Amino acid sequence: MAERQPTHTHSDPHPLIEARGVRKTYSFGAVPVEVLTGADLTVQSGEWVAVLGSSGSGKSTLMHLLGGLDRPDKDGGEIRFDGQPISVSHGKRLDGYRNKDIGFVFQFYHLLPELSVFENAMLPGMVGNWFTNRSKARESASRLLDSFGLSHRLAHRPGQLSGGERQRVAIARALVNSPRVLLADEPTGNLDTKTGAGILDLLAERHAAGLTLIMVTHDPAVAARATRVVKLANGRVVQPS
């Protein structure tokens, strides 16, 4: 099965993914806290955009909204993908968006400890019709893990891996369905500098092959690896000074 690779299409009539005036409020007891106060972000197909911000600035909240894991406040703006608001999606349609169009990579990996490396990587590809998707998921997971230097680790459990190896498995899992966008939330935040640089090299390779990448980080040195950097401050996305 040939792996689907997104292409750079900056002349597209609309961005691939965008946030339009997004607001998000959480309640801590009786106290409402507005985390996003009208955030706007536009990402074209094939870009690598880093969202730089301090801890607690709402970076993870923005990623969850872009990925359809959460929704903006009522009348709090919208998230659009390929020109269409994802707020109109629900049920299987929204599940398909989160499973097929978007891949997620997190700081703490979120691998299932009872599954092997291979089983973790192929898991998203088996959502839906298990019998139909299994062979495709196995082929895709095998190819990705081999390209990430993990072919000798397929039967290991996550607890037997180093932090860098765990993150490589997590990236393979995120890419197993050939998503159009990869959302990476502090992908090197739990790693030492050398191991983190290796993860960024891996992401750079996927970006060079056409993957659209949105990465949030608090580290300017990590953000500098992207092709464009914006900053999240006071609940809004601004250009860094």
C-alpha positions in Angstrom: 0.0 0.0 0.0 1.5 3.3 -1.1 1.7 5.8 1.8 -0.4 8.9 1.1 1.7 12.1 1.3 0.2 15.5 1.5 1.5 18.1 -0.9 2.4 21.8 -0.6 -0.6 23.7 -2.0 -0.1 27.3 -0.8 -2.2 28.5 -3.7 -5.3 26.7 -2.3 -8.4 28.9 -2.1 -8.6 28.3 1.6 -6.3 27.2 4.4 -6.1 23.5 5.3 -6.8 24.2 9.0 -7.7 27.4 10.8 -9.0 28.8 14.0 -11.3 31.8 13.7 -11.8 34.0 16.7 -11.8 31.0 19.0 -12.7 31.5 22.7 -12.5 28.8 25.3 -13.5 29.1 29.0 -13.1 26.6 31.8 -14.7 26.7 35.2 -12.6 26.1 38.3 -15.2 25.8 41.0 -17.4 28.9 40.7 -14.6 30.8 38.9 -14.7 31.0 35.1 -11.2 31.3 33.5 -11.1 32.3 29.8 -8.1 30.5 28.4 -8.5 31.6 24.7 -9.9 35.0 24.1 -10.3 35.2 20.4 -7.5 33.1 18.9 -6.9 33.1 15.1 -4.5 30.7 13.4 -4.3 29.9 9.7 -2.2 27.0 8.4 -1.7 26.2 4.8 -1.2 22.7 3.5 2.5 21.7 3.8 3.4 24.2 6.4 5.3 23.6 9.7 4.0 26.1 12.2 5.3 26.3 15.8 3.0 27.9 18.4 5.3 29.3 21.1 4.0 30.1 24.5 4.6 29.9 28.2 3.2 27.2 30.4 -0.5 27.8 31.0 -0.9 30.0 28.0 -3.5 27.8 26.4 -1.3 26.0 23.9 -2.7 22.5 24.7 -6.3 23.9 24.7 -5.7 25.3 21.1 -4.4 21.9 20.0 -7.4 20.1 21.4 -9.7 22.4 19.6 -7.9 22.1 16.3 -8.0 18.3 16.6 -11.7 18.1 17.5 -11.0 16.8 21.0 -12.8 19.8 22.5 -15.1 22.5 21.2 -15.0 26.3 21.5 -17.4 28.1 23.8 -20.9 28.7 22.5 -20.6 31.5 19.9 -16.9 31.3 20.6 -15.6 31.2 17.0 -14.9 28.1 15.0 -12.4 25.6 13.7 -12.4 25.0 10.0 -10.7 22.1 8.1 -10.3 22.2 4.4 -12.8 25.1 4.3 -15.5 23.4 6.4 -16.3 24.0 10.1 -15.7 20.9 12.1 -18.4 22.1 14.5 -21.0 20.7 12.0 -19.4 17.2 12.4 -20.6 14.8 15.0 -20.7 11.1 15.7 -18.8 9.0 13.1 -18.0 12.0 11.0 -16.2 13.7 13.9 -14.5 10.4 14.8 -13.3 10.1 11.3 -11.8 13.5 11.3 -9.9 12.8 14.5 -8.8 9.4 13.3 -8.0 9.9 9.6 -7.4 13.6 8.9 -5.5 14.5 12.1 -2.7 12.7 14.0 -1.8 13.6 17.6 1.6 13.4 19.4 1.7 14.3 23.1 4.5 15.1 25.5 3.9 12.0 27.6 3.3 9.6 24.7 0.0 8.0 26.0 1.0 4.6 24.8 -1.0 1.6 26.2 1.3 -0.2 28.5 -0.3 -3.6 28.0 0.2 -3.5 24.3 3.4 -4.1 22.3 5.1 -1.5 20.3 3.6 -2.9 17.1 0.1 -3.1 18.6 0.3 0.5 19.8 1.4 1.8 16.5 -1.3 0.0 14.5 -4.1 0.8 16.9 -5.6 3.8 15.1 -5.7 1.9 11.8 -7.9 -0.7 13.3 -10.7 1.7 14.3 -13.9 0.9 12.5 -14.1 -2.4 10.6 -11.4 -4.4 12.3 -11.3 -7.2 9.6 -11.1 -4.7 6.8 -8.5 -2.4 8.3 -6.2 -4.9 10.1 -4.0 -5.7 7.1 -3.6 -2.1 6.1 -2.8 -1.1 9.7 -0.2 -3.8 10.0 1.5 -2.8 6.8 1.6 0.9 7.6 2.7 0.4 11.2 5.5 -2.0 10.1 6.8 0.4 7.5 6.8 3.4 9.8 8.4 1.6 12.7 11.1 0.2 10.4 11.8 3.7 9.0 12.1 5.0 12.6 14.7 2.4 13.5 12.3 0.4 15.7 12.0 -2.9 13.8 13.9 -4.7 16.6 11.5 -3.5 19.2 8.2 -4.6 17.8 7.4 -7.1 20.6 8.5 -4.9 23.4 6.2 -3.1 25.8 6.4 0.7 26.2 7.9 0.2 29.7 10.9 -1.5 28.1 11.7 1.5 25.9 13.6 4.7 26.4 11.8 8.1 26.2 13.0 8.7 22.7 11.9 5.3 21.5 8.4 5.8 23.1 8.0 9.1 21.3 9.0 7.4 18.0 6.3 4.8 18.6 3.8 7.6 19.4 4.7 9.4 16.1 4.3 6.1 14.2 0.9 5.6 15.8 -0.1 9.2 14.9 0.9 8.6 11.2 -0.4 5.1 10.7 -3.5 6.4 8.9 -1.5 8.9 6.8 -3.2 12.0 8.3 -3.1 15.4 6.5 -2.1 17.2 9.7 0.0 16.2 12.6 -0.6 18.1 15.9 2.4 17.8 18.2 2.0 19.0 21.7 5.4 19.6 23.4 6.8 16.5 21.6 10.3 17.0 23.1 9.2 18.4 26.5 9.9 15.1 28.3 13.2 14.4 26.6 16.8 15.4 27.0 18.3 17.8 24.5 20.0 15.2 22.3 17.0 12.9 22.2 14.7 15.8 21.5 16.8 16.9 18.6 16.4 13.4 17.1 12.7 13.6 17.4 12.7 17.0 15.7 14.9 15.6 12.9 12.3 12.9 12.4 9.5 15.4 12.3 11.5 17.5 9.8 11.8 14.5 7.5 8.0 14.0 7.5 7.5 17.7 6.9 9.9 17.6 4.0 7.8 14.7 2.5 4.8 17.0 2.6 3.2 16.6 6.0 1.4 19.6 7.5 2.7 20.1 11.0 1.5 22.2 13.9 3.7 22.0 17.0 3.3 23.8 20.3 6.2 24.4 22.6 7.5 26.7 25.3 11.1 26.4 24.0 12.2 29.0 21.4 15.0 26.7 20.3 12.5 23.9 19.5 10.2 26.4 17.8 13.0 27.6 15.6 13.0 24.3 13.8 9.6 25.2 12.2 9.2 27.2 9.0 6.9 29.7 10.8 6.6 30.7 14.4 3.7 32.4 16.1 3.2 33.2 19.8 0.2 32.5 22.1 -0.2 35.3 24.6 -3.2 36.6 26.5 -5.4 34.0 24.9 -4.6 35.2 21.3 -2.1 34.2 18.6 0.3 37.0 17.8 3.5 37.3 15.8 6.6 37.1 18.1 8.5 40.3 18.6 
